[in-house]
Amino acid sequence: MEVRIGIQNVQRELMVETSMSQHDVEAALTAAVAADDGVFILPDEKGGKVLVPADKIAYVEVGALDSRRVGFG
């Protein structure tokens, strides 16, 4: 699933490919925003993690699973 995260005062957005479901992404975002000094943690498909302070998130766009793959990989 493709997730795009807009961060306040940053021109570029983060794009993360994750194996989490849309519901799980929404739940993680809701929990991070609700907590004081919360951090939105999103694991990527390569085993890494993206951590974003919840108070700096401008928007989160959740896309379709495996959208527009190009190449032989």
Distance bins in CASP14 RR format, pairs under 12 A and 6 or more apart:
PFRMAT RR
TARGET T0000
AUTHOR 0000-0000-0000
RMODE 2
METHOD distances of the structure
MODEL  1
1 15 0 0 0 0 0 1 0 0 0 0 0
1 16 0 0 0 0 1 0 0 0 0 0 0
1 17 1 0 0 1 0 0 0 0 0 0 0
1 18 1 0 1 0 0 0 0 0 0 0 0
1 19 1 0 0 1 0 0 0 0 0 0 0
1 20 1 0 0 1 0 0 0 0 0 0 0
1 21 1 0 0 1 0 0 0 0 0 0 0
1 22 1 0 0 1 0 0 0 0 0 0 0
1 23 0 0 0 0 0 1 0 0 0 0 0
1 24 0 0 0 0 1 0 0 0 0 0 0
1 25 1 0 0 1 0 0 0 0 0 0 0
1 26 0 0 0 0 0 1 0 0 0 0 0
1 42 0 0 0 0 0 1 0 0 0 0 0
1 43 0 0 0 0 0 1 0 0 0 0 0
1 44 0 0 0 0 0 1 0 0 0 0 0
1 45 0 0 0 0 1 0 0 0 0 0 0
1 60 0 0 0 0 0 1 0 0 0 0 0
1 61 0 0 0 0 0 1 0 0 0 0 0
1 62 1 0 0 1 0 0 0 0 0 0 0
1 63 1 0 0 1 0 0 0 0 0 0 0
1 64 1 0 0 1 0 0 0 0 0 0 0
1 65 1 0 1 0 0 0 0 0 0 0 0
1 66 1 0 0 1 0 0 0 0 0 0 0
1 67 0 0 0 0 1 0 0 0 0 0 0
2 13 0 0 0 0 0 1 0 0 0 0 0
2 14 0 0 0 0 0 1 0 0 0 0 0
2 15 1 0 0 1 0 0 0 0 0 0 0
2 16 1 0 0 1 0 0 0 0 0 0 0
2 17 1 0 1 0 0 0 0 0 0 0 0
2 18 0 0 0 0 1 0 0 0 0 0 0
2 19 0 0 0 0 0 1 0 0 0 0 0
2 20 0 0 0 0 0 1 0 0 0 0 0
2 22 0 0 0 0 0 1 0 0 0 0 0
2 25 0 0 0 0 0 1 0 0 0 0 0
2 42 0 0 0 0 0 1 0 0 0 0 0
2 44 0 0 0 0 0 1 0 0 0 0 0
2 45 0 0 0 0 0 1 0 0 0 0 0
2 60 0 0 0 0 0 1 0 0 0 0 0
2 61 0 0 0 0 1 0 0 0 0 0 0
2 62 1 0 0 1 0 0 0 0 0 0 0
2 63 1 0 1 0 0 0 0 0 0 0 0
2 64 1 0 0 1 0 0 0 0 0 0 0
2 65 0 0 0 0 1 0 0 0 0 0 0
2 66 0 0 0 0 1 0 0 0 0 0 0
2 67 1 0 1 0 0 0 0 0 0 0 0
2 68 0 0 0 0 1 0 0 0 0 0 0
2 69 0 0 0 0 0 1 0 0 0 0 0
3 13 0 0 0 0 1 0 0 0 0 0 0
3 14 0 0 0 0 1 0 0 0 0 0 0
3 15 1 0 0 1 0 0 0 0 0 0 0
3 16 1 0 1 0 0 0 0 0 0 0 0
3 17 1 0 0 1 0 0 0 0 0 0 0
3 18 1 0 1 0 0 0 0 0 0 0 0
3 19 0 0 0 0 0 1 0 0 0 0 0
3 20 0 0 0 0 1 0 0 0 0 0 0
3 21 0 0 0 0 0 1 0 0 0 0 0
3 22 0 0 0 0 1 0 0 0 0 0 0
3 24 0 0 0 0 0 1 0 0 0 0 0
3 25 1 0 1 0 0 0 0 0 0 0 0
3 26 0 0 0 0 0 1 0 0 0 0 0
3 28 0 0 0 0 0 1 0 0 0 0 0
3 29 0 0 0 0 1 0 0 0 0 0 0
3 40 0 0 0 0 0 1 0 0 0 0 0
3 41 0 0 0 0 0 1 0 0 0 0 0
3 42 1 0 0 1 0 0 0 0 0 0 0
3 43 0 0 0 0 0 1 0 0 0 0 0
3 44 0 0 0 0 1 0 0 0 0 0 0
3 45 0 0 0 0 0 1 0 0 0 0 0
3 50 0 0 0 0 1 0 0 0 0 0 0
3 52 0 0 0 0 0 1 0 0 0 0 0
3 57 0 0 0 0 0 1 0 0 0 0 0
3 59 0 0 0 0 0 1 0 0 0 0 0
3 60 1 0 0 1 0 0 0 0 0 0 0
3 61 1 0 0 1 0 0 0 0 0 0 0
3 62 1 0 1 0 0 0 0 0 0 0 0
3 63 1 0 0 1 0 0 0 0 0 0 0
3 64 0 0 0 0 0 1 0 0 0 0 0
3 65 0 0 0 0 0 1 0 0 0 0 0
3 67 0 0 0 0 0 1 0 0 0 0 0
4 12 0 0 0 0 0 1 0 0 0 0 0
4 13 1 0 1 0 0 0 0 0 0 0 0
4 14 1 0 0 1 0 0 0 0 0 0 0
4 15 1 0 1 0 0 0 0 0 0 0 0
4 16 1 0 0 1 0 0 0 0 0 0 0
4 17 0 0 0 0 0 1 0 0 0 0 0
4 18 0 0 0 0 0 1 0 0 0 0 0
4 25 0 0 0 0 0 1 0 0 0 0 0
4 42 0 0 0 0 0 1 0 0 0 0 0
4 50 0 0 0 0 0 1 0 0 0 0 0
4 52 0 0 0 0 0 1 0 0 0 0 0
4 57 0 0 0 0 0 1 0 0 0 0 0
4 58 0 0 0 0 0 1 0 0 0 0 0
4 59 0 0 0 0 1 0 0 0 0 0 0
4 60 1 0 0 1 0 0 0 0 0 0 0
4 61 1 0 1 0 0 0 0 0 0 0 0
4 62 0 0 0 0 1 0 0 0 0 0 0
4 63 1 0 0 1 0 0 0 0 0 0 0
4 67 0 0 0 0 0 1 0 0 0 0 0
5 12 0 0 0 0 0 1 0 0 0 0 0
5 13 1 0 0 1 0 0 0 0 0 0 0
5 14 1 0 1 0 0 0 0 0 0 0 0
5 15 1 0 0 1 0 0 0 0 0 0 0
5 16 1 0 0 1 0 0 0 0 0 0 0
5 18 0 0 0 0 0 1 0 0 0 0 0
5 25 0 0 0 0 0 1 0 0 0 0 0
5 28 0 0 0 0 0 1 0 0 0 0 0
5 29 0 0 0 0 1 0 0 0 0 0 0
5 32 0 0 0 0 0 1 0 0 0 0 0
5 40 1 0 0 1 0 0 0 0 0 0 0
5 41 0 0 0 0 0 1 0 0 0 0 0
5 42 1 0 0 1 0 0 0 0 0 0 0
5 44 0 0 0 0 0 1 0 0 0 0 0
5 50 1 0 0 1 0 0 0 0 0 0 0
5 51 0 0 0 0 0 1 0 0 0 0 0
5 52 1 0 1 0 0 0 0 0 0 0 0
5 53 0 0 0 0 0 1 0 0 0 0 0
5 54 0 0 0 0 0 1 0 0 0 0 0
5 56 0 0 0 0 1 0 0 0 0 0 0
5 57 1 0 0 1 0 0 0 0 0 0 0
5 58 0 0 0 0 1 0 0 0 0 0 0
5 59 1 0 0 1 0 0 0 0 0 0 0
5 60 1 0 1 0 0 0 0 0 0 0 0
5 61 1 0 0 1 0 0 0 0 0 0 0
5 62 0 0 0 0 0 1 0 0 0 0 0
5 63 0 0 0 0 0 1 0 0 0 0 0
6 12 0 0 0 0 1 0 0 0 0 0 0
6 13 1 0 1 0 0 0 0 0 0 0 0
6 14 1 0 0 1 0 0 0 0 0 0 0
6 15 0 0 0 0 1 0 0 0 0 0 0
6 16 0 0 0 0 0 1 0 0 0 0 0
6 29 0 0 0 0 0 1 0 0 0 0 0
6 40 0 0 0 0 0 1 0 0 0 0 0
6 50 0 0 0 0 0 1 0 0 0 0 0
6 52 0 0 0 0 1 0 0 0 0 0 0
6 56 0 0 0 0 1 0 0 0 0 0 0
6 57 1 0 0 1 0 0 0 0 0 0 0
6 58 1 0 1 0 0 0 0 0 0 0 0
6 59 1 0 1 0 0 0 0 0 0 0 0
6 60 1 0 0 1 0 0 0 0 0 0 0
6 61 0 0 0 0 1 0 0 0 0 0 0
7 13 1 0 0 1 0 0 0 0 0 0 0
7 14 1 0 0 1 0 0 0 0 0 0 0
7 40 0 0 0 0 0 1 0 0 0 0 0
7 50 0 0 0 0 0 1 0 0 0 0 0
7 51 0 0 0 0 0 1 0 0 0 0 0
7 52 1 0 0 1 0 0 0 0 0 0 0
7 53 0 0 0 0 1 0 0 0 0 0 0
7 54 0 0 0 0 0 1 0 0 0 0 0
7 55 0 0 0 0 0 1 0 0 0 0 0
7 56 1 0 1 0 0 0 0 0 0 0 0
7 57 1 0 0 1 0 0 0 0 0 0 0
7 58 1 0 0 1 0 0 0 0 0 0 0
7 59 0 0 0 0 1 0 0 0 0 0 0
7 60 0 0 0 0 0 1 0 0 0 0 0
8 52 0 0 0 0 0 1 0 0 0 0 0
8 53 0 0 0 0 1 0 0 0 0 0 0
8 54 0 0 0 0 0 1 0 0 0 0 0
8 55 0 0 0 0 1 0 0 0 0 0 0
8 56 1 0 1 0 0 0 0 0 0 0 0
8 57 1 0 0 1 0 0 0 0 0 0 0
8 58 1 0 1 0 0 0 0 0 0 0 0
8 59 0 0 0 0 1 0 0 0 0 0 0
9 56 0 0 0 0 1 0 0 0 0 0 0
9 57 0 0 0 0 0 1 0 0 0 0 0
9 58 0 0 0 0 1 0 0 0 0 0 0
10 52 0 0 0 0 0 1 0 0 0 0 0
10 53 0 0 0 0 0 1 0 0 0 0 0
10 56 0 0 0 0 1 0 0 0 0 0 0
10 57 0 0 0 0 0 1 0 0 0 0 0
10 58 0 0 0 0 1 0 0 0 0 0 0
10 59 0 0 0 0 0 1 0 0 0 0 0
11 58 0 0 0 0 0 1 0 0 0 0 0
12 58 0 0 0 0 0 1 0 0 0 0 0
13 50 0 0 0 0 0 1 0 0 0 0 0
13 52 0 0 0 0 0 1 0 0 0 0 0
13 57 0 0 0 0 0 1 0 0 0 0 0
13 58 0 0 0 0 1 0 0 0 0 0 0
13 59 0 0 0 0 1 0 0 0 0 0 0
13 60 0 0 0 0 1 0 0 0 0 0 0
13 61 0 0 0 0 1 0 0 0 0 0 0
14 40 0 0 0 0 0 1 0 0 0 0 0
14 42 0 0 0 0 1 0 0 0 0 0 0
14 44 0 0 0 0 0 1 0 0 0 0 0
14 50 1 0 0 1 0 0 0 0 0 0 0
14 51 0 0 0 0 0 1 0 0 0 0 0
14 52 1 0 0 1 0 0 0 0 0 0 0
14 56 0 0 0 0 0 1 0 0 0 0 0
14 57 0 0 0 0 1 0 0 0 0 0 0
14 58 0 0 0 0 0 1 0 0 0 0 0
14 59 0 0 0 0 0 1 0 0 0 0 0
14 60 0 0 0 0 1 0 0 0 0 0 0
14 61 0 0 0 0 0 1 0 0 0 0 0
15 42 0 0 0 0 0 1 0 0 0 0 0
15 44 0 0 0 0 1 0 0 0 0 0 0
15 45 0 0 0 0 0 1 0 0 0 0 0
15 50 0 0 0 0 1 0 0 0 0 0 0
15 60 0 0 0 0 0 1 0 0 0 0 0
15 61 0 0 0 0 1 0 0 0 0 0 0
15 62 0 0 0 0 0 1 0 0 0 0 0
15 63 0 0 0 0 0 1 0 0 0 0 0
15 67 0 0 0 0 0 1 0 0 0 0 0
15 68 0 0 0 0 0 1 0 0 0 0 0
16 25 0 0 0 0 1 0 0 0 0 0 0
16 28 0 0 0 0 0 1 0 0 0 0 0
16 40 0 0 0 0 0 1 0 0 0 0 0
16 41 0 0 0 0 0 1 0 0 0 0 0
16 42 1 0 1 0 0 0 0 0 0 0 0
16 43 0 0 0 0 1 0 0 0 0 0 0
16 44 1 0 1 0 0 0 0 0 0 0 0
16 45 0 0 0 0 1 0 0 0 0 0 0
16 46 0 0 0 0 0 1 0 0 0 0 0
16 47 0 0 0 0 0 1 0 0 0 0 0
16 48 0 0 0 0 1 0 0 0 0 0 0
16 49 0 0 0 0 1 0 0 0 0 0 0
16 50 1 0 1 0 0 0 0 0 0 0 0
16 51 0 0 0 0 0 1 0 0 0 0 0
16 52 0 0 0 0 1 0 0 0 0 0 0
16 60 0 0 0 0 0 1 0 0 0 0 0
16 61 0 0 0 0 0 1 0 0 0 0 0
16 62 0 0 0 0 0 1 0 0 0 0 0
16 63 0 0 0 0 0 1 0 0 0 0 0
17 25 0 0 0 0 0 1 0 0 0 0 0
17 42 0 0 0 0 0 1 0 0 0 0 0
17 43 0 0 0 0 0 1 0 0 0 0 0
17 44 1 0 0 1 0 0 0 0 0 0 0
17 45 1 0 1 0 0 0 0 0 0 0 0
17 46 0 0 0 0 1 0 0 0 0 0 0
17 47 0 0 0 0 0 1 0 0 0 0 0
17 48 0 0 0 0 0 1 0 0 0 0 0
17 50 0 0 0 0 0 1 0 0 0 0 0
17 62 0 0 0 0 0 1 0 0 0 0 0
17 63 0 0 0 0 0 1 0 0 0 0 0
17 64 0 0 0 0 0 1 0 0 0 0 0
17 65 0 0 0 0 1 0 0 0 0 0 0
17 66 0 0 0 0 1 0 0 0 0 0 0
17 67 0 0 0 0 1 0 0 0 0 0 0
17 68 0 0 0 0 0 1 0 0 0 0 0
17 69 0 0 0 0 1 0 0 0 0 0 0
18 24 0 0 0 0 1 0 0 0 0 0 0
18 25 1 0 0 1 0 0 0 0 0 0 0
18 28 0 0 0 0 1 0 0 0 0 0 0
18 40 0 0 0 0 0 1 0 0 0 0 0
18 41 0 0 0 0 0 1 0 0 0 0 0
18 42 1 0 1 0 0 0 0 0 0 0 0
18 43 1 0 0 1 0 0 0 0 0 0 0
18 44 1 0 1 0 0 0 0 0 0 0 0
18 45 1 0 0 1 0 0 0 0 0 0 0
18 46 0 0 0 0 0 1 0 0 0 0 0
18 47 0 0 0 0 1 0 0 0 0 0 0
18 48 0 0 0 0 1 0 0 0 0 0 0
18 49 0 0 0 0 1 0 0 0 0 0 0
18 50 0 0 0 0 1 0 0 0 0 0 0
18 60 0 0 0 0 0 1 0 0 0 0 0
18 62 0 0 0 0 1 0 0 0 0 0 0
18 63 0 0 0 0 0 1 0 0 0 0 0
18 65 0 0 0 0 1 0 0 0 0 0 0
18 66 0 0 0 0 0 1 0 0 0 0 0
19 25 0 0 0 0 0 1 0 0 0 0 0
19 42 0 0 0 0 0 1 0 0 0 0 0
19 43 1 0 0 1 0 0 0 0 0 0 0
19 44 0 0 0 0 1 0 0 0 0 0 0
19 45 1 0 1 0 0 0 0 0 0 0 0
19 46 0 0 0 0 0 1 0 0 0 0 0
19 47 0 0 0 0 1 0 0 0 0 0 0
19 48 0 0 0 0 0 1 0 0 0 0 0
19 65 0 0 0 0 1 0 0 0 0 0 0
19 66 0 0 0 0 0 1 0 0 0 0 0
20 26 0 0 0 0 1 0 0 0 0 0 0
20 27 0 0 0 0 1 0 0 0 0 0 0
20 28 1 0 0 1 0 0 0 0 0 0 0
20 29 0 0 0 0 0 1 0 0 0 0 0
20 40 0 0 0 0 0 1 0 0 0 0 0
20 41 0 0 0 0 0 1 0 0 0 0 0
20 42 1 0 0 1 0 0 0 0 0 0 0
20 43 1 0 0 1 0 0 0 0 0 0 0
20 44 0 0 0 0 1 0 0 0 0 0 0
20 45 0 0 0 0 1 0 0 0 0 0 0
20 49 0 0 0 0 0 1 0 0 0 0 0
20 50 0 0 0 0 0 1 0 0 0 0 0
20 62 0 0 0 0 1 0 0 0 0 0 0
20 63 0 0 0 0 0 1 0 0 0 0 0
20 65 0 0 0 0 0 1 0 0 0 0 0
21 27 0 0 0 0 1 0 0 0 0 0 0
21 28 0 0 0 0 0 1 0 0 0 0 0
21 62 0 0 0 0 1 0 0 0 0 0 0
21 63 0 0 0 0 0 1 0 0 0 0 0
21 64 0 0 0 0 0 1 0 0 0 0 0
21 65 0 0 0 0 1 0 0 0 0 0 0
22 28 0 0 0 0 0 1 0 0 0 0 0
22 29 0 0 0 0 0 1 0 0 0 0 0
22 60 0 0 0 0 0 1 0 0 0 0 0
22 61 0 0 0 0 0 1 0 0 0 0 0
22 62 1 0 1 0 0 0 0 0 0 0 0
22 63 1 0 0 1 0 0 0 0 0 0 0
22 64 0 0 0 0 1 0 0 0 0 0 0
22 65 0 0 0 0 1 0 0 0 0 0 0
23 29 0 0 0 0 0 1 0 0 0 0 0
23 30 0 0 0 0 0 1 0 0 0 0 0
23 62 0 0 0 0 1 0 0 0 0 0 0
24 30 0 0 0 0 0 1 0 0 0 0 0
24 31 0 0 0 0 0 1 0 0 0 0 0
24 41 0 0 0 0 0 1 0 0 0 0 0
24 42 0 0 0 0 1 0 0 0 0 0 0
24 43 0 0 0 0 1 0 0 0 0 0 0
24 62 0 0 0 0 0 1 0 0 0 0 0
25 31 0 0 0 0 0 1 0 0 0 0 0
25 32 0 0 0 0 0 1 0 0 0 0 0
25 40 0 0 0 0 1 0 0 0 0 0 0
25 41 0 0 0 0 0 1 0 0 0 0 0
25 42 1 0 0 1 0 0 0 0 0 0 0
25 43 0 0 0 0 0 1 0 0 0 0 0
25 50 0 0 0 0 0 1 0 0 0 0 0
25 60 1 0 0 1 0 0 0 0 0 0 0
25 61 0 0 0 0 0 1 0 0 0 0 0
25 62 1 0 1 0 0 0 0 0 0 0 0
25 63 0 0 0 0 1 0 0 0 0 0 0
25 65 0 0 0 0 0 1 0 0 0 0 0
26 32 0 0 0 0 0 1 0 0 0 0 0
26 33 0 0 0 0 0 1 0 0 0 0 0
26 40 0 0 0 0 0 1 0 0 0 0 0
26 42 0 0 0 0 0 1 0 0 0 0 0
26 60 0 0 0 0 1 0 0 0 0 0 0
26 61 0 0 0 0 0 1 0 0 0 0 0
26 62 1 0 0 1 0 0 0 0 0 0 0
27 33 0 0 0 0 0 1 0 0 0 0 0
27 34 0 0 0 0 0 1 0 0 0 0 0
27 40 0 0 0 0 0 1 0 0 0 0 0
27 41 0 0 0 0 0 1 0 0 0 0 0
27 42 0 0 0 0 0 1 0 0 0 0 0
27 62 0 0 0 0 0 1 0 0 0 0 0
28 34 0 0 0 0 0 1 0 0 0 0 0
28 35 0 0 0 0 0 1 0 0 0 0 0
28 38 0 0 0 0 0 1 0 0 0 0 0
28 39 0 0 0 0 1 0 0 0 0 0 0
28 40 1 0 0 1 0 0 0 0 0 0 0
28 41 1 0 0 1 0 0 0 0 0 0 0
28 42 1 0 0 1 0 0 0 0 0 0 0
28 43 0 0 0 0 1 0 0 0 0 0 0
28 49 0 0 0 0 0 1 0 0 0 0 0
28 50 0 0 0 0 0 1 0 0 0 0 0
28 51 0 0 0 0 0 1 0 0 0 0 0
28 52 0 0 0 0 0 1 0 0 0 0 0
28 54 0 0 0 0 0 1 0 0 0 0 0
28 57 0 0 0 0 0 1 0 0 0 0 0
28 60 0 0 0 0 1 0 0 0 0 0 0
28 62 0 0 0 0 0 1 0 0 0 0 0
29 35 0 0 0 0 0 1 0 0 0 0 0
29 38 0 0 0 0 0 1 0 0 0 0 0
29 39 0 0 0 0 0 1 0 0 0 0 0
29 40 1 0 1 0 0 0 0 0 0 0 0
29 41 0 0 0 0 1 0 0 0 0 0 0
29 42 0 0 0 0 1 0 0 0 0 0 0
29 52 0 0 0 0 1 0 0 0 0 0 0
29 54 1 0 0 1 0 0 0 0 0 0 0
29 57 1 0 0 1 0 0 0 0 0 0 0
29 59 0 0 0 0 0 1 0 0 0 0 0
29 60 1 0 1 0 0 0 0 0 0 0 0
29 61 0 0 0 0 0 1 0 0 0 0 0
29 62 0 0 0 0 1 0 0 0 0 0 0
30 38 0 0 0 0 0 1 0 0 0 0 0
30 40 0 0 0 0 1 0 0 0 0 0 0
30 54 0 0 0 0 1 0 0 0 0 0 0
30 57 0 0 0 0 0 1 0 0 0 0 0
30 60 0 0 0 0 0 1 0 0 0 0 0
31 38 0 0 0 0 1 0 0 0 0 0 0
31 39 0 0 0 0 1 0 0 0 0 0 0
31 40 0 0 0 0 1 0 0 0 0 0 0
31 41 0 0 0 0 1 0 0 0 0 0 0
31 54 0 0 0 0 1 0 0 0 0 0 0
32 38 1 0 1 0 0 0 0 0 0 0 0
32 39 1 0 1 0 0 0 0 0 0 0 0
32 40 1 0 1 0 0 0 0 0 0 0 0
32 41 1 0 0 1 0 0 0 0 0 0 0
32 42 0 0 0 0 1 0 0 0 0 0 0
32 50 0 0 0 0 0 1 0 0 0 0 0
32 51 0 0 0 0 1 0 0 0 0 0 0
32 52 0 0 0 0 1 0 0 0 0 0 0
32 53 0 0 0 0 1 0 0 0 0 0 0
32 54 1 0 1 0 0 0 0 0 0 0 0
32 55 0 0 0 0 1 0 0 0 0 0 0
32 56 0 0 0 0 0 1 0 0 0 0 0
32 57 0 0 0 0 1 0 0 0 0 0 0
32 60 0 0 0 0 0 1 0 0 0 0 0
33 39 0 0 0 0 0 1 0 0 0 0 0
33 40 1 0 0 1 0 0 0 0 0 0 0
33 52 0 0 0 0 0 1 0 0 0 0 0
33 53 0 0 0 0 0 1 0 0 0 0 0
33 54 1 0 1 0 0 0 0 0 0 0 0
33 55 0 0 0 0 1 0 0 0 0 0 0
33 56 0 0 0 0 0 1 0 0 0 0 0
33 57 1 0 0 1 0 0 0 0 0 0 0
33 60 0 0 0 0 1 0 0 0 0 0 0
34 40 0 0 0 0 0 1 0 0 0 0 0
34 54 0 0 0 0 1 0 0 0 0 0 0
34 55 0 0 0 0 0 1 0 0 0 0 0
35 41 0 0 0 0 0 1 0 0 0 0 0
35 53 0 0 0 0 0 1 0 0 0 0 0
35 54 1 0 0 1 0 0 0 0 0 0 0
35 55 0 0 0 0 0 1 0 0 0 0 0
36 53 0 0 0 0 0 1 0 0 0 0 0
36 54 0 0 0 0 1 0 0 0 0 0 0
36 55 0 0 0 0 1 0 0 0 0 0 0
37 53 1 0 0 1 0 0 0 0 0 0 0
37 54 0 0 0 0 1 0 0 0 0 0 0
37 55 1 0 0 1 0 0 0 0 0 0 0
37 56 0 0 0 0 0 1 0 0 0 0 0
38 51 0 0 0 0 1 0 0 0 0 0 0
38 52 0 0 0 0 1 0 0 0 0 0 0
38 53 1 0 0 1 0 0 0 0 0 0 0
38 54 1 0 1 0 0 0 0 0 0 0 0
38 55 1 0 0 1 0 0 0 0 0 0 0
38 56 0 0 0 0 0 1 0 0 0 0 0
38 57 0 0 0 0 0 1 0 0 0 0 0
39 49 0 0 0 0 0 1 0 0 0 0 0
39 50 0 0 0 0 0 1 0 0 0 0 0
39 51 1 0 1 0 0 0 0 0 0 0 0
39 52 1 0 0 1 0 0 0 0 0 0 0
39 53 1 0 1 0 0 0 0 0 0 0 0
39 54 1 0 0 1 0 0 0 0 0 0 0
39 55 0 0 0 0 1 0 0 0 0 0 0
39 56 0 0 0 0 1 0 0 0 0 0 0
39 57 0 0 0 0 0 1 0 0 0 0 0
40 49 0 0 0 0 0 1 0 0 0 0 0
40 50 0 0 0 0 1 0 0 0 0 0 0
40 51 1 0 0 1 0 0 0 0 0 0 0
40 52 1 0 1 0 0 0 0 0 0 0 0
40 53 1 0 0 1 0 0 0 0 0 0 0
40 54 1 0 1 0 0 0 0 0 0 0 0
40 55 0 0 0 0 1 0 0 0 0 0 0
40 56 0 0 0 0 1 0 0 0 0 0 0
40 57 1 0 0 1 0 0 0 0 0 0 0
40 58 0 0 0 0 0 1 0 0 0 0 0
40 59 0 0 0 0 0 1 0 0 0 0 0
40 60 1 0 0 1 0 0 0 0 0 0 0
41 48 0 0 0 0 0 1 0 0 0 0 0
41 49 1 0 1 0 0 0 0 0 0 0 0
41 50 1 0 0 1 0 0 0 0 0 0 0
41 51 1 0 1 0 0 0 0 0 0 0 0
41 52 0 0 0 0 1 0 0 0 0 0 0
41 53 0 0 0 0 0 1 0 0 0 0 0
41 54 0 0 0 0 1 0 0 0 0 0 0
42 48 0 0 0 0 1 0 0 0 0 0 0
42 49 1 0 0 1 0 0 0 0 0 0 0
42 50 1 0 1 0 0 0 0 0 0 0 0
42 51 1 0 0 1 0 0 0 0 0 0 0
42 52 1 0 0 1 0 0 0 0 0 0 0
42 54 0 0 0 0 0 1 0 0 0 0 0
42 57 0 0 0 0 0 1 0 0 0 0 0
42 60 0 0 0 0 1 0 0 0 0 0 0
42 62 0 0 0 0 0 1 0 0 0 0 0
43 49 1 0 1 0 0 0 0 0 0 0 0
43 50 1 0 0 1 0 0 0 0 0 0 0
43 51 0 0 0 0 0 1 0 0 0 0 0
44 50 1 0 0 1 0 0 0 0 0 0 0
44 51 0 0 0 0 0 1 0 0 0 0 0
45 65 0 0 0 0 0 1 0 0 0 0 0
45 66 0 0 0 0 0 1 0 0 0 0 0
45 69 0 0 0 0 0 1 0 0 0 0 0
50 57 0 0 0 0 0 1 0 0 0 0 0
50 60 0 0 0 0 0 1 0 0 0 0 0
51 57 0 0 0 0 0 1 0 0 0 0 0
52 58 0 0 0 0 0 1 0 0 0 0 0
52 59 0 0 0 0 0 1 0 0 0 0 0
52 60 0 0 0 0 1 0 0 0 0 0 0
54 60 0 0 0 0 0 1 0 0 0 0 0
61 67 0 0 0 0 0 1 0 0 0 0 0
END
